[in-house]
Amino acid sequence: MMNYQANDFLLGIDLGGTHIKAVLMDKDFHILDSHLTQTDDQDQTDVSERWKNSIRNLVDSFQQKTNHQIRKIGFSAPGLANEHNTAIASLPNRLAGLEHFLWSEWLGTPTYVLNDAHAALIAESKLGAGKGYQHIILLTLGTGVGGGMMINGKLIQNQYNRAGHFGHLSISDDPRQSIVGAPGSLEYAIGDYSIGSRSYGRYDSTHSLVNDYQAGNPFASWVWLNSVEKLARGINSLINAFSPEIVILGGGISKAGEALLGPLKDFLGIYEWETGGFRTHIVLAESGSDAGAVGAGIFASYM
């Protein structure tokens, strides 16, 4: 077992429906070690006990490696954190047993909890594409659409820690509702969960849609560009509302790279109010799969 000699450590944990990721960092946010395990989020009565025990075993292992010098833990998960960032307060129909669960008591170490997209934003602001910026918006484009924002270098959570859930912006007159009731949502327009409906059953993943778009398939091009145009509407509204310096795109769909950025910037070139000739920077996230865990650990260091 590798042992570490520094006297200040941070541990960040990211809980997802598929994987649990843990990263050990020093006080300067350098990653010293990491571990990935399965969540096993299935509809079984004991499933939450399994992943809770997996997380506790992870923490115990890292505590042993550091001679029990992990003073704080950051915990990233889907849903809304509570007022004091001690638990996830709201996450319907996923990860049974997570809501209102107090991780500090379970892990025996002060543990601070926040939304996974908020955690990714913190990682990007300190170590990734947002480094050096004070006013940042992040969108995570995946199964759904998450997000977060920083103003003057501070994560904005606001009432119920609900701020930044930009996937539920209404950006069209489509009457279909998002999971929180928003009609014509950005999440429906580009989230992977709706690709079957948006493509009239022809595609079951955005990845395959983008591949056909890049090959010049007319139908795929129509579906993809329609989605990207709606994303541009949403980003344009966020630019007008919050005037960020930079908008960062993360999540699985952002792996489309230039197939996403190219048409997105073209649409924004039409829509954006370029005050003083300034165009908001639109970039891809850089922190990768570690973002949630890293951001959670950094968040804990400030608490």
N, C-alpha and C positions, 0 to 999 in steps of 0.2 A: 504494500500500500504506500503510495506516494504521500509524503508529509510536506506541509508548507510552513515556512518560518515567519512570515509576516505576522503582525499582531492585529491587523484590522482586515476583516473579510466581509464581503457581501455575497449573499446567495439570492439568485433570482430564479423563480420557477414559473413556467408558462404551462397552464393546463388547457389542453384542447380536447376536442372530441375523439381524436385519434392518438395523439402523443402527449406525453408529459416531458418537457424539456427543462433541465436545471443547468445553470451556469454558476461557477464560483469565480468571483472577481476580487481583485485587490482594491484598495481605496482610490486608485486612479482609473478604475473601471477596465483594467486589463483582464481578459479572460484567462484564468489559470487552469480550469478544468470544466468539463461538461458531461452531461449524461442524458440519454434519451431512452424512454421506456414507453410501452403501450398503455393507453388509458383504459381500453376495454369498456367504453361507454355503451352498454347494451341494456336492454329492458329486462333486467334481472334484479331480484330483491336485494342481493348482496353486492351489486356492482359498485356502489359508492364506497362501501367499506374497502373494497379491493384497491381502488385508486387512492383513497385516503391513506391506506396503509403503505402503498407504494411511495407516496410522497413523504410520509414520515420516515420510511426506510432510507430514502434518498438523503433526507436532511441528516439523519443519524450518521450515515456514511461520510458525508461532507464534514460534519462536526468532528468526527474521529480524525479525519485527514488534517484538520486545522487545529487540533488540540482544543476543541470546543471554543474557538475564538470567533465564530460567526455571531455577531451581536444583533444583526437585523436581517430579516428575510423579506424580499418583495415577491408578491404573488400576482400573476397576471391570468385573467380568465375572461371568457365571454360574459356579457351581462352588465348590469349597473352595480357599481360598488355603493356601499352605504355611506352615510354622511361623514363618518370618521375613517373611512377606508380600512375597515377591519374585517369586512366580509362582503361577498356578493349579495346584494339585496334583492335583485330581480333577474331571473333567467328562466322563463317558462319553458317547459317541455324539453329541456336538455340538462344533462349532467345532474341527474337526480341526487339530492343530498347536498348540493353546493350552496343553495340559497340559505343565507343567515348562518352558515357554518363559520365558527370563530377559529381561524387557523392558528392564532397565537396560543390558544389553549391546547390545541392538538399537537403543535410542534414544540411547545415549551420555549419558544423564542419570539420576541416581538415581530409580528408579521403584518405587512401593510399590503392591502389588496386594491387592485385597480383593473379597469377594463383593458382587454388585450390590445385594442387599437390605441388607447391612450399610452399604454406601455411602449408600443412600437414607436409612437411619436417621440417619446422621451429618448429612446435609443437613437433614433435618426437625428434628433436635435443635438445630441452630445457627441456622437461617434460616426454619424452617417451623412446623408445628403443635406441635412438641415444644419450642419455644424457652422456656426458663425452667423446664423440668422436669428432674429428676435420674434418675427411674426410668421408663423408657419401653419399650414394646413396639411394634414395627412389624410389620404383616402386609402383604405385597404379594399381592394377589389378581388373578391373571392367568391365563395358560395353565395354570400350576401355582400353588402357594402358597409364597412365600418369607417370610423374616422376619429379625428381629434384635432384640436387647434391649440396653438400657443400664441399668446399676446404678451409682448414685452418679456419674452423668455419664460413665461409662466404657463403651465398647463391649465387650461380652463375646463373646470368640471361643472360648476354652478349647481343650481338646485337639483337634488336627487342624483347628482353626478351624471346627468343625462346629456350634457353638452357634447357636441361633436358627432352625434349619430346622424351623419349627413346622408346615409343611405335612405333615410326616410324623408328627404326633401321631395316635394311634389314638383316634378319637372315636365309633366305632360297631362293631357286630359284623359288618359287611360283610366277607366273607373276601377280597375283591379287594385286591390289594397295590399300594402306591405303588412308585415306581421304586427305592426303597431297601428294599423288602420289608415296609413297615408295612401291616398289614391295617386296613381301615376308616378310612383316613386322611382328614384334613381336606382335603388336596389333592384327593382323589377326590371328596369331598362337594361342593366348590364350585368347583374349578378348571375353566377353560374347556375343557380337553382332554377332560374326561369328560362334557360336556353331552349329546352324542349318546346315550351309554349311559344316563345318568340320566333322560333324557326319552323313552326308548324310541324313539329315532330321529326324534322330531318336531322337534327343534331342533338347529341346528348352531353356535349361538353364544349366549352368555349375554345379549348385547345384545338379540337378538330375543325371547328368553324373557322378559326384564324388560319389554320393550315390551308383550307380551301380558298379563303380570301387571298392569301398570298400566292396561290396558284392561279388566281384570276377567275374563279368561279363566280358568275354574275349573281346568283341567288345568295351565296355566302357573303359576297361583297355588300349586297343590299342590307342583309341582316346586321352584319358587323358595323357598317358605317352608320346605320340608323342608331345603333346602341352607342357608338362613340359620339355621335352628334348630341345625344341626350346627356352623355357625360359632360360634354362641353357646356351645355346649358347649366348643369348643376354647378360646375366649377366657376363659370362666369357669375352665377348668383352669389357664390361664396366670396369671390373676389370683390364684388360690389358691396357685400355686407361687411366684410372684415378687412379688406385691403391687405392681404398677406404679401410678404416678399417672395414667397416660394410655396408651391403646391407639390407635395411628394406623393407619388403613387406606389403603393405596395400591394401585396397579396398575389395570389397565383395568376390572375389575369394580367397583371403588370409584366409578367414574363413574355408577353407578346412583343415587348420592346418597341422597335420602330413601327411595327404594324399598328401599335396603339398610339405612340407619341406623334407620328407623322400626321395622320388625319385629325387627331385631337388638336394639335397646334394650328392646323389649317382652319378648323371650325372656330377656334378661339381668336384667330386672326380676324374673323368676321365680327364676332360678338363682343370682344373685350373692349372696355373703355380704357384706352391707353393714355391715362393722365400724364401729361408732360412727356409723352413718347415712351413711358415705361411699360414694358410687358412683363407680366408676372412670370417668374421662372417655373416651368413645369418639368419635373425630373422624376426619375425612377428611384425607389428606395434602395439603399445600399446595405442595410444591416442583415438581410437574409432571414433565415429561419431562427436565428438567435434573438431577433428583435424583441419579442415579448418578454423573454426571460431577462435579457440585459436591461431593458427599460424598467422592468419591475424592480430589479436590484438597485438601479440608480435612484428610482423613486423612494425606495426604502431608506437610502442613505440621507435623504433630505428630511426625513420625518423624525 
